[in-house]
């Protein structure tokens, strides 16, 4: 338990959620937000979110995390455009790409393409098959 929290809150108030979501959307990590004086620890915030029943608040948090991924993508551009230590910059870019892919997999995750092809032998066998009708089981018969 942190000593700098004057009152133990049992639930997240909307002002606190708004602040956390605004900071996340700007690209700040939850750990840095929660290190501020008067803020609950990140485990407490995550606990509150698991217990949250208001779907609008959960949607607000989800949108903030997606916006955080966008902010990380912008940081990647800034890092790439800057001159510095190439190995360190590569590490910084890779870390942000990985994290952005976890925060918003739809936009920044790996694209998985599933294809299915019928091989030549199987295709030729299937083309030779003709539909057979079993007496008494034709369509329309009862």
Secondary structure as the mmCIF struct_conf table of DSSP 4:
data_model
#
loop_
_struct_conf.conf_type_id
_struct_conf.id
_struct_conf.beg_label_comp_id
_struct_conf.beg_label_asym_id
_struct_conf.beg_label_seq_id
_struct_conf.end_label_comp_id
_struct_conf.end_label_asym_id
_struct_conf.end_label_seq_id
TURN_TY1_P TURN_TY1_P1 UNK A 3 UNK A 4
BEND BEND1 UNK A 6 UNK A 7
BEND BEND2 UNK A 10 UNK A 11
HELX_RH_AL_P HELX_RH_AL_P1 UNK A 14 UNK A 25
TURN_TY1_P TURN_TY1_P2 UNK A 26 UNK A 27
HELX_RH_AL_P HELX_RH_AL_P2 UNK A 30 UNK A 34
TURN_TY1_P TURN_TY1_P3 UNK A 35 UNK A 35
BEND BEND3 UNK A 36 UNK A 36
TURN_TY1_P TURN_TY1_P4 UNK A 37 UNK A 38
HELX_LH_PP_P HELX_LH_PP_P1 UNK A 39 UNK A 41
HELX_RH_AL_P HELX_RH_AL_P3 UNK A 42 UNK A 51
HELX_RH_AL_P HELX_RH_AL_P4 UNK A 55 UNK A 81
BEND BEND4 UNK A 82 UNK A 82
BEND BEND5 UNK A 84 UNK A 84
HELX_RH_AL_P HELX_RH_AL_P5 UNK A 86 UNK A 103
HELX_RH_AL_P HELX_RH_AL_P6 UNK A 105 UNK A 108
BEND BEND6 UNK A 109 UNK A 109
HELX_LH_PP_P HELX_LH_PP_P2 UNK A 110 UNK A 111
HELX_RH_AL_P HELX_RH_AL_P7 UNK A 120 UNK A 128
TURN_TY1_P TURN_TY1_P5 UNK A 135 UNK A 136
BEND BEND7 UNK A 138 UNK A 138
TURN_TY1_P TURN_TY1_P6 UNK A 139 UNK A 140
#
